[in-house]
Amino acid sequence: MKPISVMLVDDHKLFREGIRALLQLYKDIEIICEASNGLDALSKVEETLPDLILMDVQMPIMNGVEATQLIKARTPSVRIVMLSASDEDNDLFGAIKAGAQGYVLKNTPSEELVRQIKGVMKGEAPLSGLMATKILAEFNMDTSSKLSQKDRLTNREEEVLHLIGLGNTNKEISGILSITESTVKKHVQNILDKLHLRNRVEAALFAQGILPPTNDI
């Protein structure tokens, strides 16, 4: 199996060296490129086409949020996880709105960081409990409009959205609903389009805020 190719973007060389040393312990993860700021990353991403970018938030020249927005516009298939020392709401919301698939604090244990990198590649959305709570609170500020949008989903799309909210990957959803993984992907894209959501992170939090808990589909 091809290793997960990773670009590491951070303005602190010592931190990049530490992350590189950590990830080199895993044969299924490979750092193929490093950048010292967002502009540097933007210039390298189309050449290297990594599977995933670990992106710092606060950097000189171009910060991580600005870089994420530009990179996602040019190469939307590249997954981006913000790796930051900041748990400030503005940084968190800005990153998610820019298109980041996750937001991980730099004090996260190394084993958890590796698990979350692999999880993103499976369609999961890495957020700590605190981060998820903050985003959910923000999303719930406009519940009435979200409910009217939800009504536009088909029954199957509601089932898929509910399972996303429970943290299931596309593969797991396909098994639960007895449909192909490609069909799940189509439903996920329809959900994002209809609800005007940017990514799976927002879909998961949307689901947690509007769907009642249930043991059945």
N, C-alpha and C positions, 0 to 999 in steps of 0.2 A: 504494500500500500504506500502511495506517495505521501511523504511527510507534509504536515501543515506548514506552508511557507509564511513567514512572519516578517514584517517590517517593524522595527522599533524606532519610535520617534520621541526623543527627549533631549533637552538642551544640556543635561548633565552627563558628561562622558562616563563618570564613575558609576552612575546608576545604570546606564546602558550596558556597561561591562558586567555589572552584577546580574542583570536580567539575562544577558547572553550566556554567562556561565551557568546560570540555573537551567535555562532551556536546553543547553547542550547535553544535559543529563538524560534527555528524553529523545529517543530515536525517531519518534513520530512528529517531532516539532523541529523546524529549522529556521533560524534567523538568516534571511537572505540579503537583508539590506538594513542600514541604519541612517537616520537623519537627525540633525540637530535642531531643526525648527520646522514649522509647517510649510514654509516656502520650499525648503530643501526636500521635504517629503513629496510635495506636489510635483517637483521636477523629476523625481525618481520613480514614482508609482507606476506610470504608464510603461516605463522601460522594464521594470522588474515584475509587475503584476503579482503582488503577494496575495495569498488567500486572506490574510488578516493583518491589520495594522494595530499595534499597541501605541496609542497616541496620548502624549502628555497634554494637559490643558493649557497651562501657563507657560509660554515660550516667547522669546524675542522674535522680532521680524514679522512672524505670522503665528498666531496662537493656534491651539489644537482645534478649537471650535470652527474657526474660519477655514482651516485646512480641511477639516472633515466635510464641510459643506461643499467645497470646491472639488474634492476628490470624489465624493459620492455623485456629484453631477457629471463628472467625466467617466468614472469607472464604478458604476453602481453595484457591481458584483463583489467588489472588495468589501470585506467586513471590517468594521472599525470598533475597537473597544478603547474607551478612554481609561487611561491609567494615571490617576491623579492623587495628589496629596490633599486636594480640596474637596470638602463635602458641602460647599456653598450652593444654595439653591440655584442661583443664576448660572453657575458653571454647569450644574447637572442638567437643568432644563435646556440650556443653550446647546449642550452636546447632543441630547436626545433629539431635539428639534432639527439639528443639523444633519441627522441621519445616522448617528452612532448606534450600534447594536447593543452596547452595554457600557457600564460605567463602574470601574473597580478602583477602590482606594489603594494607595501604595503601601499601606500597612496590612494589606491582605496577606495571609500566610501563603508561602510559595506553592504548597500543594493545591490550595484553593485556586490560585491564579492559573495553574496548569489545567485544573479541572474545568475552569470557566473558558479558557481558550478552546479546549476541545468541545465544550458545550455549545459555543457559538457556531462552530462548524456543523453541528447537528441541528441547528435551528433554535437553540435555547437563547435566553436573554439574560446575561449575567448582571445582576444588581444585588447589592446587599439589602438586608431587610430595611435598613434606614433609608436607603436610596429609593427603594420601591414604595415605601410609605409616603415619602415626599412627593413623588410623581403622582401617585394615586390621589393624594389630597388635591393636587393641582388639577387633575383631570375631573375630579368630582365637583369642581366649582361650577361646571356648566352641564349638570346632569340632564336637565330637561331637553336641551338640544340633542344630546347624545342619544337619549331614548327615542326621539323621533327619527334619528338616523338609523338606529338599530332596527326599527320596524321595517326598513327597506331590505333587510337581509332575508334570504330564503331560510327554510327550516334547517337545511343541511349546513348552510353557512353559520347559523347560530350554534349548531352542534360543534362545528370546527372551532369557532371563536371561544366557546365554553372550554373546550379541551386545551386550547392555547393558554387560556387563563389559568388552567390547572398545571401548566408547565410541561405539557406533552410536546414532544418533537413531531415533525411531519411523519416520520416512520411509525411512531407510536400511534398517532392519530389514524393512520391508514389501517393499522391492525385493529384498533378499537371499532372503527366504522366499517371495516371490510371493504375499503376502496383502495385504489392504487395511490402510491405516493405522489405521482404526477397530478392526480385529481385533487389531492389535498393542497398541493402547491397552487393550483388554479383557484381553489376556494379561498385560500389565504390572500392571494392577490386581489380577488373580488372584494373581500372584507376590507382590505386596506383602501381600495379605491372608493368603495361606497361610504366608508366612515371617515374618509379623508385623513387617514393615519399614515405616518411615514414608514413605520417598520414594525417588526414583530414585538418589540418592547412595548410600544404604545398599544398594540392590539391586546397583549397580555394584561396590561394594566386597565385598559378599557373594559375587558371582560370581567376582571375582578371587581370593578366598580358598579356594573350594571346587571350582572347575571346572578340569580340566587344560587347558593350552594345546593348541590344535589348529588345523590349517589347514582343517578341514572342519566342516560342520554335522552 
